[in-house]
Amino acid sequence: MQTSTTLQLAQRGLITLPKPLRDEYGLNPGDTLTLIDLGGVFVLSPYPSQIDQITARISERLSERGETLESMLAALREVREEYGREG
């Protein structure tokens, strides 16, 4: 199967998925798709997004360990700085 396809944006922002993709995944008119924007890279999935549920579970587990968003962001900045020095 082809891994990328060029689509054209039509009136009112509509796009058409190629028939082979619709057939392969059993997509029909009226089906709901999930669009995730990863900073300008769009992921279109026939499955419901699990991001909110996963985020909530991670947050709950980190909170149980006494972690906060601020401590996680601080750790991320430290790792990013170390990575920058190594490069």
N, C-alpha and C positions, 0 to 999 in steps of 0.2 A: 504494500500500500504506500502511496505517496505521503510524505511527512509534512509537506507544506503546500498550500493552495493560495492563489491570489484571488481575493474577492473584491468586488466593486461596490462602493456605497451608493445606493440608489436614493430616490426621493424619500424624504422624511427619515433618512438614516437607515433604511432597510438594507439588509444583505441577504443573499440567497446562498444556502449551503448546497454544494454540488450533489446531484442525485446519488452518486456512488457512496458518499458519506452518509446521506440520509438513509439509504438502504442498509448499509453495513451496520449502523447503530440503531436501526428501527425507529428513526425519527419521523414523526408525522405532524401535519399542520396542527397547531395549537399546543404542541409539547412545550414544556418550559426548559430553558437552558440557563446555566449559571455563567455569568461573565465576571472574571476576576481581572482587575487592572493591576499589573505588577510594574508600576512605574512606566507605563507606555507599552508594555508587552501584554497583550490581551490573551487570556486563556478562556476558551469557550468550552464548557463541559455539559454533557447531557445529565450529569449527576448533581444533586443538591450540594451546595458548599458545606464543608465541615469545619471551615476556618473558625467560625464563632464558637462552636462547641470545643474544638481543640484548644483555642486560646483560653477559654474559661477553665478547662481542666488544668492547663499549665499554670495559669494564674493561681488557682486554688492550691495546687501542690507546692508552688513556690511560697505562697503565703503561709502554708502550714510549716514551712522550714524557716519562717521569719524573713524571707526575702521581700523586697519591695520593688516597684518599677524603677525607682531611683537607683537602688543598688544594682539592679540588672543593667541599667543604662551606663552606670559608672564602670562596671566590669567590661561591658562591650567597648566603651571608649578606650579603656586600658589595653585590651587585646588589639584593637585597631591601631593604636599608637605603637605597640610592640611590633605588629606586622609591618607597619610603615618603616620602622627602623631597620628591620631585617631585609627589606626589599632593596 
